[in-house]
Amino acid sequence: TFFDHVVCWCSWLSCFRTSKEEEILDWKRQERSSSSTLSLNIRQQEGRL
């Protein structure tokens, strides 16, 4: 029925949205961890100089 179709669409949309948000959160987390390791590497380089 049309109602079932709408429910399916809504559940799919919410699932897609949460997966996208998790993807963005993962990306931000990776960016933060990579930037922290980058600053750590720079600090180590400065320590060697």
mmCIF file as Biopython writes it, N, C-alpha, C and O atoms, coordinates in Angstrom:
data_model
#
loop_
_atom_site.group_PDB
_atom_site.id
_atom_site.type_symbol
_atom_site.label_atom_id
_atom_site.label_alt_id
_atom_site.label_comp_id
_atom_site.label_asym_id
_atom_site.label_entity_id
_atom_site.label_seq_id
_atom_site.pdbx_PDB_ins_code
_atom_site.Cartn_x
_atom_site.Cartn_y
_atom_site.Cartn_z
_atom_site.occupancy
_atom_site.B_iso_or_equiv
_atom_site.auth_seq_id
_atom_site.auth_asym_id
_atom_site.pdbx_PDB_model_num
ATOM 1   N N  . THR A ? 1  ? 0.832  -1.207 0.000  1.0 0.0 1  A 1 
ATOM 2   C CA . THR A ? 1  ? 0.000  0.000  0.000  1.0 0.0 1  A 1 
ATOM 3   C C  . THR A ? 1  ? 0.867  1.258  0.000  1.0 0.0 1  A 1 
ATOM 4   O O  . THR A ? 1  ? 2.084  1.191  0.173  1.0 0.0 1  A 1 
ATOM 5   N N  . PHE A ? 2  ? 0.233  2.373  -0.192 1.0 0.0 2  A 1 
ATOM 6   C CA . PHE A ? 2  ? 0.943  3.644  -0.220 1.0 0.0 2  A 1 
ATOM 7   C C  . PHE A ? 2  ? 1.550  3.955  1.141  1.0 0.0 2  A 1 
ATOM 8   O O  . PHE A ? 2  ? 2.668  4.464  1.230  1.0 0.0 2  A 1 
ATOM 9   N N  . PHE A ? 3  ? 0.808  3.645  2.203  1.0 0.0 3  A 1 
ATOM 10  C CA . PHE A ? 3  ? 1.293  3.918  3.559  1.0 0.0 3  A 1 
ATOM 11  C C  . PHE A ? 3  ? 2.552  3.097  3.851  1.0 0.0 3  A 1 
ATOM 12  O O  . PHE A ? 3  ? 3.509  3.611  4.430  1.0 0.0 3  A 1 
ATOM 13  N N  . ASP A ? 4  ? 2.550  1.840  3.454  1.0 0.0 4  A 1 
ATOM 14  C CA . ASP A ? 4  ? 3.735  0.987  3.648  1.0 0.0 4  A 1 
ATOM 15  C C  . ASP A ? 4  ? 4.927  1.580  2.901  1.0 0.0 4  A 1 
ATOM 16  O O  . ASP A ? 4  ? 6.054  1.579  3.395  1.0 0.0 4  A 1 
ATOM 17  N N  . HIS A ? 5  ? 4.655  2.075  1.723  1.0 0.0 5  A 1 
ATOM 18  C CA . HIS A ? 5  ? 5.706  2.677  0.902  1.0 0.0 5  A 1 
ATOM 19  C C  . HIS A ? 5  ? 6.305  3.886  1.618  1.0 0.0 5  A 1 
ATOM 20  O O  . HIS A ? 5  ? 7.523  4.063  1.640  1.0 0.0 5  A 1 
ATOM 21  N N  . VAL A ? 6  ? 5.438  4.717  2.204  1.0 0.0 6  A 1 
ATOM 22  C CA . VAL A ? 6  ? 5.893  5.912  2.917  1.0 0.0 6  A 1 
ATOM 23  C C  . VAL A ? 6  ? 6.718  5.512  4.135  1.0 0.0 6  A 1 
ATOM 24  O O  . VAL A ? 6  ? 7.762  6.108  4.398  1.0 0.0 6  A 1 
ATOM 25  N N  . VAL A ? 7  ? 6.264  4.514  4.877  1.0 0.0 7  A 1 
ATOM 26  C CA . VAL A ? 7  ? 6.990  4.049  6.062  1.0 0.0 7  A 1 
ATOM 27  C C  . VAL A ? 7  ? 8.362  3.518  5.656  1.0 0.0 7  A 1 
ATOM 28  O O  . VAL A ? 7  ? 9.365  3.807  6.309  1.0 0.0 7  A 1 
ATOM 29  N N  . CYS A ? 8  ? 8.399  2.747  4.585  1.0 0.0 8  A 1 
ATOM 30  C CA . CYS A ? 8  ? 9.661  2.193  4.086  1.0 0.0 8  A 1 
ATOM 31  C C  . CYS A ? 8  ? 10.598 3.330  3.684  1.0 0.0 8  A 1 
ATOM 32  O O  . CYS A ? 8  ? 11.785 3.315  4.008  1.0 0.0 8  A 1 
ATOM 33  N N  . TRP A ? 9  ? 10.048 4.313  2.977  1.0 0.0 9  A 1 
ATOM 34  C CA . TRP A ? 9  ? 10.843 5.458  2.527  1.0 0.0 9  A 1 
ATOM 35  C C  . TRP A ? 9  ? 11.399 6.229  3.715  1.0 0.0 9  A 1 
ATOM 36  O O  . TRP A ? 9  ? 12.567 6.617  3.718  1.0 0.0 9  A 1 
ATOM 37  N N  . CYS A ? 10 ? 10.549 6.453  4.740  1.0 0.0 10 A 1 
ATOM 38  C CA . CYS A ? 10 ? 10.980 7.204  5.924  1.0 0.0 10 A 1 
ATOM 39  C C  . CYS A ? 10 ? 12.080 6.454  6.667  1.0 0.0 10 A 1 
ATOM 40  O O  . CYS A ? 10 ? 13.069 7.054  7.088  1.0 0.0 10 A 1 
ATOM 41  N N  . SER A ? 11 ? 11.912 5.160  6.826  1.0 0.0 11 A 1 
ATOM 42  C CA . SER A ? 11 ? 12.924 4.374  7.541  1.0 0.0 11 A 1 
ATOM 43  C C  . SER A ? 11 ? 14.237 4.370  6.758  1.0 0.0 11 A 1 
ATOM 44  O O  . SER A ? 11 ? 15.317 4.468  7.341  1.0 0.0 11 A 1 
ATOM 45  N N  . TRP A ? 12 ? 14.132 4.256  5.439  1.0 0.0 12 A 1 
ATOM 46  C CA . TRP A ? 12 ? 15.337 4.276  4.607  1.0 0.0 12 A 1 
ATOM 47  C C  . TRP A ? 12 ? 16.034 5.626  4.714  1.0 0.0 12 A 1 
ATOM 48  O O  . TRP A ? 12 ? 17.259 5.703  4.807  1.0 0.0 12 A 1 
ATOM 49  N N  . LEU A ? 13 ? 15.226 6.696  4.698  1.0 0.0 13 A 1 
ATOM 50  C CA . LEU A ? 13 ? 15.771 8.047  4.770  1.0 0.0 13 A 1 
ATOM 51  C C  . LEU A ? 13 ? 16.476 8.269  6.100  1.0 0.0 13 A 1 
ATOM 52  O O  . LEU A ? 13 ? 17.574 8.823  6.141  1.0 0.0 13 A 1 
ATOM 53  N N  . SER A ? 14 ? 15.842 7.837  7.192  1.0 0.0 14 A 1 
ATOM 54  C CA . SER A ? 14 ? 16.452 8.023  8.514  1.0 0.0 14 A 1 
ATOM 55  C C  . SER A ? 14 ? 17.722 7.188  8.626  1.0 0.0 14 A 1 
ATOM 56  O O  . SER A ? 14 ? 18.711 7.632  9.210  1.0 0.0 14 A 1 
ATOM 57  N N  . CYS A ? 15 ? 17.698 5.985  8.070  1.0 0.0 15 A 1 
ATOM 58  C CA . CYS A ? 15 ? 18.880 5.122  8.096  1.0 0.0 15 A 1 
ATOM 59  C C  . CYS A ? 15 ? 20.003 5.778  7.309  1.0 0.0 15 A 1 
ATOM 60  O O  . CYS A ? 15 ? 21.148 5.807  7.760  1.0 0.0 15 A 1 
ATOM 61  N N  . PHE A ? 16 ? 19.680 6.303  6.140  1.0 0.0 16 A 1 
ATOM 62  C CA . PHE A ? 16 ? 20.672 6.965  5.297  1.0 0.0 16 A 1 
ATOM 63  C C  . PHE A ? 16 ? 21.258 8.172  6.015  1.0 0.0 16 A 1 
ATOM 64  O O  . PHE A ? 16 ? 22.464 8.409  5.966  1.0 0.0 16 A 1 
ATOM 65  N N  . ARG A ? 17 ? 20.386 8.940  6.687  1.0 0.0 17 A 1 
ATOM 66  C CA . ARG A ? 17 ? 20.835 10.146 7.367  1.0 0.0 17 A 1 
ATOM 67  C C  . ARG A ? 17 ? 21.782 9.796  8.510  1.0 0.0 17 A 1 
ATOM 68  O O  . ARG A ? 17 ? 22.821 10.436 8.669  1.0 0.0 17 A 1 
ATOM 69  N N  . THR A ? 18 ? 21.434 8.783  9.308  1.0 0.0 18 A 1 
ATOM 70  C CA . THR A ? 18 ? 22.297 8.418  10.435 1.0 0.0 18 A 1 
ATOM 71  C C  . THR A ? 18 ? 23.633 7.890  9.928  1.0 0.0 18 A 1 
ATOM 72  O O  . THR A ? 18 ? 24.675 8.188  10.513 1.0 0.0 18 A 1 
ATOM 73  N N  . SER A ? 19 ? 23.620 7.112  8.850  1.0 0.0 19 A 1 
ATOM 74  C CA . SER A ? 19 ? 24.880 6.586  8.316  1.0 0.0 19 A 1 
ATOM 75  C C  . SER A ? 19 ? 25.743 7.733  7.797  1.0 0.0 19 A 1 
ATOM 76  O O  . SER A ? 19 ? 26.962 7.721  7.970  1.0 0.0 19 A 1 
ATOM 77  N N  . LYS A ? 20 ? 25.118 8.725  7.162  1.0 0.0 20 A 1 
ATOM 78  C CA . LYS A ? 20 ? 25.858 9.883  6.669  1.0 0.0 20 A 1 
ATOM 79  C C  . LYS A ? 20 ? 26.457 10.661 7.834  1.0 0.0 20 A 1 
ATOM 80  O O  . LYS A ? 20 ? 27.615 11.076 7.776  1.0 0.0 20 A 1 
ATOM 81  N N  . GLU A ? 21 ? 25.668 10.862 8.900  1.0 0.0 21 A 1 
ATOM 82  C CA . GLU A ? 21 ? 26.165 11.596 10.060 1.0 0.0 21 A 1 
ATOM 83  C C  . GLU A ? 21 ? 27.335 10.849 10.690 1.0 0.0 21 A 1 
ATOM 84  O O  . GLU A ? 21 ? 28.322 11.462 11.098 1.0 0.0 21 A 1 
ATOM 85  N N  . GLU A ? 22 ? 27.223 9.514  10.770 1.0 0.0 22 A 1 
ATOM 86  C CA . GLU A ? 22 ? 28.317 8.717  11.325 1.0 0.0 22 A 1 
ATOM 87  C C  . GLU A ? 22 ? 29.550 8.842  10.450 1.0 0.0 22 A 1 
ATOM 88  O O  . GLU A ? 22 ? 30.674 8.915  10.948 1.0 0.0 22 A 1 
ATOM 89  N N  . GLU A ? 23 ? 29.332 8.868  9.131  1.0 0.0 23 A 1 
ATOM 90  C CA . GLU A ? 23 ? 30.443 9.023  8.191  1.0 0.0 23 A 1 
ATOM 91  C C  . GLU A ? 23 ? 31.155 10.349 8.437  1.0 0.0 23 A 1 
ATOM 92  O O  . GLU A ? 23 ? 32.384 10.408 8.484  1.0 0.0 23 A 1 
ATOM 93  N N  . ILE A ? 24 ? 30.362 11.416 8.595  1.0 0.0 24 A 1 
ATOM 94  C CA . ILE A ? 24 ? 30.931 12.749 8.831  1.0 0.0 24 A 1 
ATOM 95  C C  . ILE A ? 24 ? 31.652 12.782 10.168 1.0 0.0 24 A 1 
ATOM 96  O O  . ILE A ? 24 ? 32.730 13.367 10.282 1.0 0.0 24 A 1 
ATOM 97  N N  . LEU A ? 25 ? 31.059 12.152 11.190 1.0 0.0 25 A 1 
ATOM 98  C CA . LEU A ? 25 ? 31.697 12.119 12.506 1.0 0.0 25 A 1 
ATOM 99  C C  . LEU A ? 25 ? 33.018 11.358 12.419 1.0 0.0 25 A 1 
ATOM 100 O O  . LEU A ? 25 ? 34.022 11.787 12.988 1.0 0.0 25 A 1 
ATOM 101 N N  . ASP A ? 26 ? 33.018 10.227 11.707 1.0 0.0 26 A 1 
ATOM 102 C CA . ASP A ? 26 ? 34.245 9.447  11.525 1.0 0.0 26 A 1 
ATOM 103 C C  . ASP A ? 26 ? 35.303 10.295 10.828 1.0 0.0 26 A 1 
ATOM 104 O O  . ASP A ? 26 ? 36.471 10.300 11.218 1.0 0.0 26 A 1 
ATOM 105 N N  . TRP A ? 27 ? 34.872 11.018 9.780  1.0 0.0 27 A 1 
ATOM 106 C CA . TRP A ? 27 ? 35.800 11.851 9.015  1.0 0.0 27 A 1 
ATOM 107 C C  . TRP A ? 27 ? 36.393 12.933 9.902  1.0 0.0 27 A 1 
ATOM 108 O O  . TRP A ? 27 ? 37.597 13.187 9.852  1.0 0.0 27 A 1 
ATOM 109 N N  . LYS A ? 28 ? 35.552 13.577 10.721 1.0 0.0 28 A 1 
ATOM 110 C CA . LYS A ? 28 ? 36.049 14.619 11.624 1.0 0.0 28 A 1 
ATOM 111 C C  . LYS A ? 28 ? 36.991 14.020 12.656 1.0 0.0 28 A 1 
ATOM 112 O O  . LYS A ? 28 ? 38.010 14.622 12.994 1.0 0.0 28 A 1 
ATOM 113 N N  . ARG A ? 29 ? 36.650 12.826 13.163 1.0 0.0 29 A 1 
ATOM 114 C CA . ARG A ? 29 ? 37.495 12.169 14.157 1.0 0.0 29 A 1 
ATOM 115 C C  . ARG A ? 29 ? 38.844 11.827 13.535 1.0 0.0 29 A 1 
ATOM 116 O O  . ARG A ? 29 ? 39.885 12.035 14.158 1.0 0.0 29 A 1 
ATOM 117 N N  . GLN A ? 30 ? 38.833 11.305 12.313 1.0 0.0 30 A 1 
ATOM 118 C CA . GLN A ? 30 ? 40.082 10.971 11.625 1.0 0.0 30 A 1 
ATOM 119 C C  . GLN A ? 30 ? 40.909 12.225 11.390 1.0 0.0 30 A 1 
ATOM 120 O O  . GLN A ? 30 ? 42.129 12.217 11.555 1.0 0.0 30 A 1 
ATOM 121 N N  . GLU A ? 31 ? 40.222 13.324 10.996 1.0 0.0 31 A 1 
ATOM 122 C CA . GLU A ? 31 ? 40.933 14.568 10.736 1.0 0.0 31 A 1 
ATOM 123 C C  . GLU A ? 31 ? 41.594 15.062 12.015 1.0 0.0 31 A 1 
ATOM 124 O O  . GLU A ? 31 ? 42.738 15.517 11.996 1.0 0.0 31 A 1 
ATOM 125 N N  . ARG A ? 32 ? 40.863 14.971 13.138 1.0 0.0 32 A 1 
ATOM 126 C CA . ARG A ? 32 ? 41.396 15.438 14.406 1.0 0.0 32 A 1 
ATOM 127 C C  . ARG A ? 32 ? 42.591 14.585 14.823 1.0 0.0 32 A 1 
ATOM 128 O O  . ARG A ? 32 ? 43.609 15.115 15.270 1.0 0.0 32 A 1 
ATOM 129 N N  . SER A ? 33 ? 42.469 13.265 14.678 1.0 0.0 33 A 1 
ATOM 130 C CA . SER A ? 33 ? 43.565 12.380 15.085 1.0 0.0 33 A 1 
ATOM 131 C C  . SER A ? 33 ? 44.776 12.584 14.173 1.0 0.0 33 A 1 
ATOM 132 O O  . SER A ? 33 ? 45.913 12.576 14.643 1.0 0.0 33 A 1 
ATOM 133 N N  . SER A ? 34 ? 44.538 12.768 12.876 1.0 0.0 34 A 1 
ATOM 134 C CA . SER A ? 34 ? 45.660 12.965 11.950 1.0 0.0 34 A 1 
ATOM 135 C C  . SER A ? 34 ? 46.337 14.303 12.214 1.0 0.0 34 A 1 
ATOM 136 O O  . SER A ? 34 ? 47.561 14.405 12.128 1.0 0.0 34 A 1 
ATOM 137 N N  . SER A ? 35 ? 45.546 15.337 12.536 1.0 0.0 35 A 1 
ATOM 138 C CA . SER A ? 35 ? 46.140 16.646 12.815 1.0 0.0 35 A 1 
ATOM 139 C C  . SER A ? 35 ? 46.924 16.597 14.118 1.0 0.0 35 A 1 
ATOM 140 O O  . SER A ? 35 ? 47.953 17.260 14.248 1.0 0.0 35 A 1 
ATOM 141 N N  . SER A ? 36 ? 46.445 15.810 15.091 1.0 0.0 36 A 1 
ATOM 142 C CA . SER A ? 36 ? 47.167 15.709 16.364 1.0 0.0 36 A 1 
ATOM 143 C C  . SER A ? 36 ? 48.482 14.961 16.154 1.0 0.0 36 A 1 
ATOM 144 O O  . SER A ? 36 ? 49.500 15.334 16.738 1.0 0.0 36 A 1 
ATOM 145 N N  . THR A ? 37 ? 48.478 13.911 15.329 1.0 0.0 37 A 1 
ATOM 146 C CA . THR A ? 37 ? 49.722 13.189 15.050 1.0 0.0 37 A 1 
ATOM 147 C C  . THR A ? 37 ? 50.658 14.082 14.240 1.0 0.0 37 A 1 
ATOM 148 O O  . THR A ? 37 ? 51.877 14.016 14.397 1.0 0.0 37 A 1 
ATOM 149 N N  . LEU A ? 38 ? 50.085 14.915 13.374 1.0 0.0 38 A 1 
ATOM 150 C CA . LEU A ? 38 ? 50.895 15.834 12.573 1.0 0.0 38 A 1 
ATOM 151 C C  . LEU A ? 38 ? 51.618 16.823 13.480 1.0 0.0 38 A 1 
ATOM 152 O O  . LEU A ? 38 ? 52.817 17.053 13.318 1.0 0.0 38 A 1 
ATOM 153 N N  . SER A ? 39 ? 50.893 17.412 14.438 1.0 0.0 39 A 1 
ATOM 154 C CA . SER A ? 39 ? 51.520 18.361 15.364 1.0 0.0 39 A 1 
ATOM 155 C C  . SER A ? 39 ? 52.544 17.640 16.233 1.0 0.0 39 A 1 
ATOM 156 O O  . SER A ? 39 ? 53.566 18.217 16.602 1.0 0.0 39 A 1 
ATOM 157 N N  . LEU A ? 40 ? 52.267 16.372 16.560 1.0 0.0 40 A 1 
ATOM 158 C CA . LEU A ? 40 ? 53.210 15.583 17.353 1.0 0.0 40 A 1 
ATOM 159 C C  . LEU A ? 40 ? 54.499 15.376 16.556 1.0 0.0 40 A 1 
ATOM 160 O O  . LEU A ? 40 ? 55.595 15.505 17.101 1.0 0.0 40 A 1 
ATOM 161 N N  . ASN A ? 41 ? 54.368 15.057 15.269 1.0 0.0 41 A 1 
ATOM 162 C CA . ASN A ? 41 ? 55.542 14.883 14.412 1.0 0.0 41 A 1 
ATOM 163 C C  . ASN A ? 41 ? 56.338 16.172 14.321 1.0 0.0 41 A 1 
ATOM 164 O O  . ASN A ? 41 ? 57.568 16.150 14.371 1.0 0.0 41 A 1 
ATOM 165 N N  . ILE A ? 42 ? 55.646 17.296 14.186 1.0 0.0 42 A 1 
ATOM 166 C CA . ILE A ? 42 ? 56.326 18.597 14.100 1.0 0.0 42 A 1 
ATOM 167 C C  . ILE A ? 42 ? 57.083 18.864 15.389 1.0 0.0 42 A 1 
ATOM 168 O O  . ILE A ? 42 ? 58.209 19.360 15.364 1.0 0.0 42 A 1 
ATOM 169 N N  . ARG A ? 43 ? 56.461 18.532 16.522 1.0 0.0 43 A 1 
ATOM 170 C CA . ARG A ? 43 ? 57.112 18.746 17.810 1.0 0.0 43 A 1 
ATOM 171 C C  . ARG A ? 43 ? 58.378 17.888 17.905 1.0 0.0 43 A 1 
ATOM 172 O O  . ARG A ? 43 ? 59.408 18.340 18.406 1.0 0.0 43 A 1 
ATOM 173 N N  . GLN A ? 44 ? 58.287 16.646 17.419 1.0 0.0 44 A 1 
ATOM 174 C CA . GLN A ? 44 ? 59.455 15.758 17.448 1.0 0.0 44 A 1 
ATOM 175 C C  . GLN A ? 44 ? 60.556 16.300 16.542 1.0 0.0 44 A 1 
ATOM 176 O O  . GLN A ? 44 ? 61.735 16.245 16.893 1.0 0.0 44 A 1 
ATOM 177 N N  . GLN A ? 45 ? 60.176 16.823 15.380 1.0 0.0 45 A 1 
ATOM 178 C CA . GLN A ? 45 ? 61.162 17.403 14.462 1.0 0.0 45 A 1 
ATOM 179 C C  . GLN A ? 45 ? 61.866 18.584 15.117 1.0 0.0 45 A 1 
ATOM 180 O O  . GLN A ? 45 ? 63.086 18.718 15.026 1.0 0.0 45 A 1 
ATOM 181 N N  . GLU A ? 46 ? 61.084 19.446 15.784 1.0 0.0 46 A 1 
ATOM 182 C CA . GLU A ? 46 ? 61.670 20.609 16.450 1.0 0.0 46 A 1 
ATOM 183 C C  . GLU A ? 46 ? 62.594 20.163 17.579 1.0 0.0 46 A 1 
ATOM 184 O O  . GLU A ? 46 ? 63.611 20.803 17.845 1.0 0.0 46 A 1 
ATOM 185 N N  . GLY A ? 47 ? 62.235 19.057 18.242 1.0 0.0 47 A 1 
ATOM 186 C CA . GLY A ? 47 ? 63.070 18.551 19.326 1.0 0.0 47 A 1 
ATOM 187 C C  . GLY A ? 47 ? 64.415 18.075 18.798 1.0 0.0 47 A 1 
ATOM 188 O O  . GLY A ? 47 ? 65.426 18.178 19.493 1.0 0.0 47 A 1 
ATOM 189 N N  . ARG A ? 48 ? 64.434 17.547 17.557 1.0 0.0 48 A 1 
ATOM 190 C CA . ARG A ? 48 ? 65.689 17.043 16.987 1.0 0.0 48 A 1 
ATOM 191 C C  . ARG A ? 48 ? 66.597 18.183 16.569 1.0 0.0 48 A 1 
ATOM 192 O O  . ARG A ? 48 ? 67.820 18.060 16.641 1.0 0.0 48 A 1 
ATOM 193 N N  . LEU A ? 49 ? 66.019 19.286 16.135 1.0 0.0 49 A 1 
ATOM 194 C CA . LEU A ? 49 ? 66.831 20.400 15.627 1.0 0.0 49 A 1 
ATOM 195 C C  . LEU A ? 49 ? 67.743 20.997 16.688 1.0 0.0 49 A 1 
ATOM 196 O O  . LEU A ? 49 ? 68.483 21.940 16.407 1.0 0.0 49 A 1 
#
